[in-house]
Amino acid sequence: MAGLLILTAALLLLQIAKRQGVVNPENTFFSVKRFIGRKMAEVGSESQQVPYRLADSAGAVKIKSSNAGKDFSPEEISAQVLRKLVDDAAKFLNDKVCQPTWN
């Protein structure tokens, strides 16, 4: 579950987010890549498999966050996960990560 994210005052990723997801499931976002580039009409059954709420924004899928008080696109959530991973890698390496590679 590399894409597990909770939107709070600080972004929580991976194991910390997984533990927090038990008590805060509606603000724990995972498997958001399945919604990228798809219309709300296409994800009817899949939207029932996640504990967070989805919204229809001119046909596009938006993810509702009550903690942040706004709706996010799946692309925004994925970008936040990647940004946090790059920041954590830079802290671990004690160096700037300029060109991360995603495999």
C-alpha positions in Angstrom: 0.0 0.0 0.0 2.6 2.5 -1.1 -0.1 5.1 -1.8 -1.7 5.3 1.6 -2.2 8.9 2.7 -4.1 10.8 5.4 -4.7 14.5 5.0 -4.2 16.1 8.4 -2.1 19.0 9.5 0.9 16.9 8.5 0.8 14.2 5.8 1.0 10.7 7.1 2.3 8.0 4.8 2.6 4.2 4.8 2.5 2.4 8.2 1.6 5.4 10.2 -1.3 6.2 7.9 -2.4 2.5 7.9 -2.7 2.6 11.7 -4.5 5.9 11.7 -6.8 4.6 9.0 -8.5 2.4 11.5 -9.9 5.4 13.5 -10.1 7.9 10.6 -11.1 5.8 7.5 -12.9 8.7 5.7 -9.7 10.7 5.5 -7.4 7.8 4.7 -6.9 7.7 0.9 -5.6 4.6 -0.8 -5.9 3.1 -4.3 -6.6 6.6 -5.8 -4.7 5.7 -9.0 -7.7 3.7 -10.1 -9.7 6.9 -10.4 -7.1 8.9 -12.4 -8.4 9.9 -15.8 -11.8 8.3 -15.3 -15.3 9.8 -15.1 -17.6 9.5 -12.1 -20.0 7.4 -14.2 -17.3 4.8 -14.8 -16.4 4.2 -11.2 -19.8 3.4 -9.6 -18.9 -0.1 -8.2 -15.3 0.9 -7.3 -16.5 3.9 -5.3 -18.3 1.5 -2.9 -15.0 -0.3 -2.1 -13.3 2.6 -0.5 -14.2 4.2 2.9 -13.6 7.8 1.7 -16.3 9.8 -0.2 -16.1 10.6 -3.9 -17.7 13.6 -5.5 -18.7 14.4 -9.1 -17.1 17.6 -10.4 -18.3 18.2 -14.0 -18.1 14.4 -14.6 -14.6 14.1 -13.1 -13.9 12.2 -9.9 -13.0 14.2 -6.8 -12.0 12.9 -3.4 -13.7 14.6 -0.5 -11.5 15.5 2.5 -13.4 16.7 5.6 -10.1 17.4 7.4 -8.9 19.7 4.6 -12.4 21.0 3.9 -12.0 20.6 0.1 -12.1 18.1 -2.7 -9.0 16.8 -4.3 -8.4 15.2 -7.7 -6.8 11.7 -7.7 -3.8 13.3 -9.4 -3.4 15.8 -6.5 -3.4 13.0 -4.0 -0.8 11.0 -6.0 1.4 14.1 -6.3 1.3 14.7 -2.6 2.3 11.1 -1.9 5.2 11.4 -4.3 6.3 14.7 -3.0 6.3 13.4 0.6 8.4 10.3 -0.5 10.9 12.6 -2.2 11.1 14.8 0.9 11.6 11.8 3.2 14.3 10.4 0.9 16.1 13.8 0.9 16.1 13.8 4.7 17.3 10.3 4.9 20.1 10.9 2.4 20.8 14.3 3.9 21.0 15.6 0.3 18.6 17.1 -2.3 16.8 14.6 -4.5 16.7 16.2 -7.9 15.6 13.5 -10.3 13.6 10.8 -8.6 12.9 7.7 -10.6 9.6 5.8 -10.2 9.6 2.2 -11.3 
